[in-house]
Amino acid sequence: MRFLAGIRVPQINGKRFNSSSMFVPAHEPAHESDCRRLEKFLEDKPHILVLTGAGISTESGIPDYRSEGVGLYARSNHKPIQHGDFVKSEATRKRYWARNYVGWPRFSSIAPNVTHYTLARLEREGRISGIVTQNVDRLHGKAGSKQVIELHGSGFDVICIGSQDERGKGCNYRIDRHEFQIILDQLNPAMEDNSTSMRPDGDVELSMEYVQGFKIPPCPQCGGNLKPEIVFFGDNVPMPRIEKVVRMIIESDGVLVLGSSLTVFSGYRIILQAKELGLPVAIVNIGATRGDPKADLKISARCGEVMANLFKPAR
């Protein structure tokens, strides 16, 4: 092992997992006492539910929206795509898919970091019961976690949002995002990457002139519009997913929040529900969160520095 800011960072399969700091906001280093406090919180609770946010994926090099100084809102005037605009506007869909197409090779190849790998290990050891993530990057699955609910969906699947029939049923077409990329390649052979930076959902900044000729295939089943299975801003988390999360909360004996400001209500609601049930809540996040007043334990530090040193034998 080696030391980073006073914390031992483990090697996994012979590799050292160093954090990418480009999108990590300024912060104080974690301390050994922070890890021991979190261990104490976890050690008598074998059914902890973990809620993760963008603050864990920034350490893999994926930017977030809200981090002070380094988040997308701090670096540009860009606003995330709205669900209603995507549904109603062909120009919006074309702009989104062109940017997503160019950014996909980079976004899909990003690797998990020490927080993702540590959570997978804690799951194997029976220390946590499952993960609810607000992220759409599928890094938990890449790291080996099995019990994961993607609260806001995933950029790795594409679905049809065609209109519903008289029975209220919509088209059930679905395709893997990697396969969809091949189709887009065939339709847009001259498209090249002239982007400057990646955004939190994997799309990139491109000029309007660059995307005007971009072609998007219709749904092969119904001719409708295709969309990544991501809950865009202004859309709602599907009710079956919410009900599954509620069951996980009820069956847990506490909640651990990692890397989320809890600004979005779909995440904050989990804290409210946990406290209504009398469950303890711990939060590890750089800076303040919406849930701090309700937390039984708050550690303001980078998640990777804390998680890397959990339940590790002294050497």
C-alpha positions in Angstrom: 0.0 0.0 0.0 1.0 3.6 -0.3 -0.1 6.7 1.5 -2.3 9.5 0.1 -3.2 12.4 2.3 -2.6 10.3 5.3 -4.8 7.4 4.0 -3.6 4.1 2.7 -4.7 3.5 -0.9 -4.9 -0.2 -1.7 -3.7 -2.0 -4.7 -6.3 -4.1 -6.5 -5.1 -7.0 -8.7 -1.7 -5.4 -8.5 -2.9 -2.0 -9.7 -2.8 1.2 -7.8 -6.0 3.3 -8.3 -5.0 6.9 -8.4 -7.9 9.4 -8.5 -8.4 11.9 -11.3 -8.5 15.3 -9.8 -9.6 17.4 -12.7 -13.2 17.5 -11.7 -12.8 17.0 -7.9 -13.5 20.3 -6.0 -11.0 21.8 -3.5 -11.1 19.9 -0.2 -9.3 19.1 3.0 -7.6 15.7 3.1 -9.4 12.8 4.8 -7.9 11.7 8.1 -7.5 8.3 9.7 -10.1 9.2 12.3 -12.7 9.8 9.5 -12.3 6.2 8.4 -12.5 4.8 11.9 -15.7 6.8 12.5 -17.3 5.5 9.4 -16.2 1.9 10.2 -17.8 2.2 13.6 -21.0 3.4 11.9 -21.0 0.4 9.5 -19.6 -2.4 11.6 -22.9 -3.3 13.5 -25.2 -2.7 10.5 -24.9 -5.5 7.9 -27.8 -4.2 5.8 -26.6 -0.7 4.9 -28.1 0.8 1.8 -25.6 3.0 -0.1 -26.7 6.0 -2.1 -24.1 7.3 -4.5 -23.9 10.5 -6.6 -21.7 12.2 -9.1 -19.1 13.0 -6.5 -17.8 9.4 -6.7 -17.5 9.4 -10.5 -15.6 12.7 -10.6 -12.6 10.7 -9.4 -12.8 8.6 -12.5 -12.8 11.7 -14.7 -16.5 12.3 -15.3 -17.5 15.9 -14.5 -20.6 16.7 -12.4 -23.0 19.6 -12.6 -22.7 21.3 -9.2 -19.2 21.0 -7.7 -17.8 24.3 -6.7 -15.3 25.6 -9.2 -15.1 22.5 -11.3 -18.7 21.4 -12.0 -20.3 22.1 -15.4 -22.4 24.9 -14.0 -19.3 26.6 -12.7 -17.4 26.2 -16.0 -20.0 27.1 -18.5 -23.5 28.5 -19.0 -24.7 25.1 -20.2 -27.9 23.7 -18.8 -28.7 20.0 -19.0 -31.2 18.8 -21.5 -34.8 18.9 -20.5 -37.1 15.9 -21.0 -39.9 18.0 -22.6 -37.5 19.6 -25.1 -36.1 16.2 -26.1 -39.6 14.8 -26.7 -41.0 17.7 -28.6 -38.1 19.0 -30.6 -36.4 17.2 -33.5 -33.6 19.8 -33.4 -33.0 19.1 -29.7 -32.9 15.3 -30.3 -30.5 15.7 -33.2 -28.2 18.0 -31.1 -28.2 15.6 -28.2 -27.5 12.4 -30.2 -24.7 14.1 -32.2 -23.0 15.2 -29.0 -23.6 11.8 -27.3 -22.4 9.9 -30.4 -19.1 11.8 -30.4 -18.6 11.5 -26.6 -19.6 7.9 -26.3 -16.2 6.2 -27.0 -14.7 8.2 -24.1 -17.6 8.0 -21.8 -18.1 4.2 -22.2 -14.5 3.5 -21.7 -14.1 5.2 -18.3 -13.0 2.9 -15.6 -14.2 2.6 -12.0 -12.1 4.0 -9.2 -11.3 2.9 -5.6 -14.8 3.9 -4.3 -16.5 1.6 -6.8 -14.2 -1.3 -6.2 -14.4 -0.9 -2.4 -18.2 -0.9 -2.5 -18.1 -4.1 -4.6 -15.8 -5.7 -2.0 -18.1 -4.6 0.9 -21.0 -6.2 -0.9 -19.1 -9.5 -1.3 -18.2 -9.3 2.4 -21.8 -8.8 3.4 -21.3 -5.3 4.8 -23.8 -3.6 2.6 -27.1 -4.8 1.2 -27.2 -2.8 -2.1 -26.5 0.4 -3.9 -28.9 3.0 -5.3 -26.9 5.3 -7.6 -27.9 8.6 -9.2 -25.2 8.1 -11.8 -25.8 6.9 -15.3 -22.2 5.7 -16.0 -22.6 2.0 -15.0 -19.3 2.1 -13.1 -20.7 0.2 -10.2 -21.5 -2.7 -12.5 -18.0 -2.5 -14.1 -16.5 -2.7 -10.6 -18.4 -5.9 -9.8 -21.4 -4.7 -7.7 -24.4 -6.9 -8.2 -27.3 -5.3 -6.2 -27.5 -1.9 -7.9 -30.5 0.2 -8.8 -29.8 3.0 -11.3 -32.2 5.6 -10.0 -31.9 7.8 -13.0 -31.4 5.1 -15.6 -28.3 4.4 -17.6 -26.6 5.8 -20.7 -25.8 2.2 -21.7 -29.3 1.4 -23.0 -31.5 3.1 -25.6 -35.3 2.9 -25.6 -38.2 4.0 -27.8 -40.4 6.7 -26.5 -43.1 6.2 -29.2 -46.7 7.1 -28.4 -48.9 4.8 -26.3 -51.6 2.7 -27.9 -55.3 2.7 -26.8 -54.4 0.3 -24.0 -51.8 2.7 -22.6 -48.9 0.5 -23.7 -45.9 2.0 -25.5 -43.4 0.5 -27.8 -41.0 -1.9 -25.9 -38.1 -1.5 -28.3 -34.7 -1.5 -26.6 -31.1 -1.7 -27.8 -27.7 -1.8 -26.2 -25.9 1.6 -26.6 -22.8 -0.1 -28.0 -24.9 -1.6 -30.8 -26.7 1.7 -31.4 -23.3 3.3 -31.8 -22.6 1.0 -34.7 -25.9 2.0 -36.4 -25.0 5.7 -35.9 -21.5 5.0 -37.4 -23.1 3.6 -40.5 -25.5 6.6 -40.8 -22.8 9.2 -40.1 -19.5 8.0 -41.6 -18.0 11.5 -41.9 -18.7 12.5 -38.2 -15.4 13.2 -36.4 -14.6 14.3 -32.8 -13.8 18.0 -32.7 -15.1 18.4 -29.2 -13.3 20.1 -26.3 -14.8 18.5 -23.2 -17.2 15.9 -21.9 -20.3 16.6 -20.0 -21.7 14.6 -17.0 -24.0 12.4 -19.1 -21.4 11.6 -21.7 -22.2 14.1 -24.4 -19.8 16.8 -25.6 -19.8 20.3 -26.8 -20.2 20.7 -30.6 -21.1 23.6 -32.8 -24.6 23.7 -34.4 -23.0 23.7 -37.8 -21.3 20.5 -37.0 -24.5 18.6 -36.1 -26.9 19.9 -38.7 -26.4 16.9 -41.0 -26.4 14.3 -38.2 -28.8 11.4 -38.9 -30.8 9.5 -36.2 -32.6 6.3 -37.1 -36.3 5.9 -36.1 -37.4 3.0 -33.9 -37.4 -0.1 -36.2 -40.6 -1.4 -34.5 -42.9 1.6 -34.5 -41.0 4.5 -36.2 -40.9 6.5 -33.0 -38.1 8.5 -31.4 -35.2 6.8 -29.6 -33.8 8.1 -26.3 -31.1 6.9 -23.8 -32.7 5.3 -20.8 -31.8 8.3 -18.7 -34.2 10.2 -16.5 -33.6 13.7 -18.0 -34.3 16.8 -16.0 -38.0 17.4 -15.8 -38.9 13.7 -16.1 -40.0 11.4 -13.3 -38.2 8.3 -12.0 -40.4 5.3 -13.0 -42.8 4.3 -10.2 -41.7 0.6 -10.1 -38.1 1.8 -9.6 -39.2 4.0 -6.7 -41.1 1.2 -5.1 -38.1 -1.1 -5.3 -36.0 1.6 -3.6 -38.5 2.0 -0.9 -38.4 -1.8 -0.2 -34.6 -1.6 0.0 -34.8 1.2 2.5 -37.4 -0.7 4.7 -35.1 -3.8 4.7 -32.0 -1.8 5.5 -30.6 -0.9 8.9 -29.1 2.5 7.8 -28.1 4.6 4.8 -24.7 5.7 3.6 -24.5 8.6 1.2 -21.4 8.9 -0.9 -20.6 11.8 -3.2 -24.0 13.4 -3.5 -25.1 16.9 -2.6 -28.7 15.5 -2.4 -29.9 18.6 -4.2 -32.1 16.5 -6.5 -35.2 15.4 -4.6 -35.2 11.8 -5.9 -32.0 11.3 -3.9 -33.0 13.5 -0.9 -36.3 11.6 -0.6 -34.3 8.5 0.4 -32.9 10.3 3.4 -36.3 11.6 4.4 -37.8 8.1 4.2 -34.9 6.6 6.1 -35.3 9.1 8.9 -39.1 8.5 9.0 -38.2 4.9 9.7 -35.8 5.9 12.4 -32.7 4.7 10.5 -29.3 6.2 10.9 -27.7 8.1 8.0 -24.0 8.8 7.3 -22.8 11.1 4.6 -19.4 11.4 3.0 -19.2 14.3 0.6 -16.9 17.3 -0.2 -18.8 20.3 1.2 -22.3 20.7 2.5 -25.3 18.6 1.4 -29.0 19.1 1.7 -29.1 16.1 4.1 -26.5 17.3 6.6 -29.1 18.4 9.2 -30.5 14.9 9.2 -27.2 13.0 9.2 -26.0 11.0 12.2 -22.5 11.2 10.8 -21.0 13.7 8.3 -17.5 13.5 6.8 -16.5 16.3 4.5 -13.8 14.6 2.4 -13.1 12.9 -0.9 -14.9 9.6 -1.0 -12.0 7.7 -2.5 -9.7 8.7 0.3 -12.1 7.5 3.0 -13.3 4.3 1.2 -9.8 3.2 0.4 -9.1 2.6 4.0 -12.2 0.9 5.3 -11.9 -2.4 7.1 -8.3 -2.9 6.1 -5.9 -4.8 8.3 -3.1 -2.8 9.7 0.4 -3.5 8.2 
